[in-house]
């Protein structure tokens, strides 16, 4: 069995807020060590929002996706937390 090398120091998270809506994005590794971008969004007052997880080939691809999401949130008027 091969040990998984987690690079926790490279994980990144960004949160945004627009009125009563929130958007959160994380670049992290899943249980298998694969890089994923996890996006969550919804109403601030809701107990549960929606989420989407996108698997990436490597860290650089995930970072590029995180930067593209950040650009899109700014264009749509979200404020960074």
C-alpha positions in Angstrom: 0.0 0.0 0.0 1.4 3.4 -1.0 1.4 6.3 1.4 -0.4 9.5 0.2 1.6 12.7 0.4 -0.7 15.5 1.4 0.6 19.0 0.8 -1.6 20.9 3.3 0.6 24.0 3.1 -0.4 24.4 -0.5 -4.2 24.2 0.1 -6.0 27.5 -0.6 -9.5 28.9 0.2 -11.3 32.0 -1.0 -14.7 33.3 0.2 -17.0 35.9 -1.3 -20.2 37.7 -0.2 -22.8 39.6 -2.2 -25.8 40.8 -0.2 -27.3 37.7 1.3 -25.4 35.3 -1.0 -22.1 33.6 -0.4 -19.6 31.7 -2.6 -16.7 29.7 -1.4 -13.9 28.0 -3.3 -11.2 25.6 -2.0 -8.2 24.1 -3.8 -7.3 21.0 -1.8 -6.6 17.3 -2.0 -9.2 14.6 -1.5 -8.8 11.3 0.4 -6.8 9.8 -2.5 -4.3 12.7 -2.8 -5.8 14.0 -6.0 -6.2 17.8 -6.4 -9.7 19.1 -6.4 -11.5 22.4 -6.5 -14.5 22.5 -4.3 -17.1 25.2 -4.9 -20.0 26.0 -2.5 -22.7 28.6 -2.9 -26.1 29.6 -1.5 -27.9 32.0 0.8 -26.2 33.1 4.0 -29.3 32.2 6.1 -29.8 28.7 4.6 -28.6 25.7 6.5 -27.4 24.0 3.3 -26.3 25.4 -0.1 -25.1 23.7 -3.2 -21.6 22.4 -4.0 -19.6 21.1 -6.9 -16.2 19.3 -6.9 -14.0 19.4 -9.9 -11.0 17.0 -10.1 -7.8 18.5 -11.5 -4.8 16.8 -13.2 -2.3 18.7 -11.0 -1.9 21.6 -8.6 -1.2 24.1 -11.4 -4.5 23.3 -13.2 -6.4 23.7 -9.9 -4.7 27.0 -9.3 -5.6 28.3 -12.7 -9.3 27.2 -12.1 -9.3 29.0 -8.7 -7.9 32.2 -10.4 -10.6 32.0 -13.1 -13.3 31.6 -10.5 -11.9 34.5 -8.5 -12.0 36.7 -11.7 -15.6 35.7 -12.3 -16.8 36.4 -8.8 -15.3 39.9 -9.0 -17.0 40.5 -12.3 -20.3 39.5 -10.8 -20.0 42.0 -7.9 -19.0 39.7 -5.0 -16.8 41.1 -2.2 -13.8 39.1 -1.0 -13.8 38.2 2.7 
